Amino acid sequence: MSTKKRSVSAVVRCSICGREIASGEEYWVCNGTLACTDCLPDLARQELLPCRVLRGKEDRL
């Protein structure tokens, strides 16, 4: 009895929009979140939220 090995690649999806990330396509992983190119700005905003400063409110830091 012969056993054939199948190469099964898991589907990789953007954690933000849910779109499948195709083989060869770049994506970013940050703190367990996967982001496609389109969602990278949203991921950056989420990750950098603690660094956010509102102009005119700097004295409250």
C-alpha positions in Angstrom: 0.0 0.0 0.0 1.4 3.3 -1.1 0.9 6.5 0.9 1.0 9.7 -1.1 1.9 12.9 0.7 -0.2 15.8 -0.2 1.1 19.3 0.2 -1.8 21.2 1.8 -1.2 24.9 2.3 -3.4 26.6 4.7 -5.5 29.6 3.6 -4.0 32.8 4.8 -6.5 35.6 5.4 -6.2 39.2 6.4 -7.3 39.6 10.0 -8.9 42.9 9.3 -10.9 42.5 6.1 -10.9 38.7 5.8 -9.6 38.6 2.2 -7.4 35.7 1.2 -3.8 36.5 0.8 -2.5 34.8 -2.4 0.8 32.9 -2.7 3.5 35.4 -3.5 1.6 38.4 -2.2 3.1 40.4 0.6 1.4 40.9 4.0 2.3 42.1 7.4 2.1 40.3 10.8 2.1 42.4 14.0 1.1 41.1 17.4 -0.7 38.2 15.9 -2.7 40.3 13.4 -2.2 39.6 9.7 -2.8 42.6 7.4 -3.0 42.7 3.6 -1.5 45.7 1.7 -4.9 47.5 1.6 -5.4 47.1 5.4 -1.8 48.1 6.4 -2.8 51.7 7.3 -5.6 50.4 9.6 -3.2 48.0 11.3 -0.6 50.9 11.8 -3.3 53.1 13.3 -4.4 50.4 15.7 -0.8 49.6 16.8 0.2 53.2 17.1 -2.9 54.4 18.9 -1.0 54.7 22.3 1.3 57.2 20.6 -1.5 59.4 19.3 -1.4 63.1 20.4 -4.1 65.7 19.7 -2.8 69.1 18.7 -3.6 71.5 21.5 -3.8 68.7 24.1 -0.1 68.1 24.5 0.0 69.5 28.0 -2.1 66.6 29.2 0.7 64.0 28.5 
